Amino acid sequence: MGKSSPSSPDPSALINAQVALATLGQQTPFGSLSFEGRRRIRIPDGPDAFVPETMRVNLTPAQRQILEQQQQAALLLGQSGIGLAGQLPTAPMSPFRPGDFEAARSAVEQAQFQRALNLLNPEFERQEGRLLQRLSNQGLPQTSRAFESEFGRFEDARNRALEEAALASVLAGGQEQSRLFGLDLATQQAVAAQRAQQLNEVLARLGLTQVQAPTFMCIGKTTGIS
């Protein structure tokens, strides 16, 4: 006598059994969970199954009050965050305008070179006067080779001094430009950190992701506030 093959399970019965287990009501210290209504599910080649239409959470009075307070607090924080957002600064972070660095460098160079001229020119005039008097006392005409040689050495010394003064003024201008550039980076870093803090306060009240203050890069190193 042959063995009879097991009958296939009824799909709708399985679904209904699983739904019945998954939709059992729950009771906790915070409230209860219940399922209401029924919704029909069509199953091909089988009877229909039914699932709950609505899942309802019923909080205890204390938990409902807590939820309402949290929602009210979130609403108030959001409104205050919107108000703060309108107060965020929009001015440029740098106190310098385009061209300020070059203008400052040029001004320092000119001032430094002019100070050097104010010191050098009177001394060179005295030296030139003494040299001309000495050469005249020696009876050397200005067209003589000896006169030209002596006066040429004087002019070479004067030109070297002026070149050194010009180089020193260029160096001073470059140092001033570097100083202002470092000051600008430090200022922008400080302003960026302050604005990031203000923005994060707004974002926190609105429940949004916070940001980090940007880091300004200088050549070969990261520049921040020391």
Secondary structure, 3 states (H helix, E strand, C coil): CCCCCCCCCCHHHHHHHHHHHHCCCEEECCEEEEEEEEEEECCCCCCCEEEEEEEEEEECHHHHHHHHHHHHHHHHHHHHHHHHHCCCCCCCCCCCCCCHHHHHHHHHHHHHHHHHHHHHHHHHHHHHHHHHHHHHHCCCCCCCHHHHHHHHHHHHHHHHHHHHHHHHHHHHHHHHHHHHHHHHHHHHHHHHHHHHHHHHHHHHHHCCCCCCCCCEEECCEEECCC
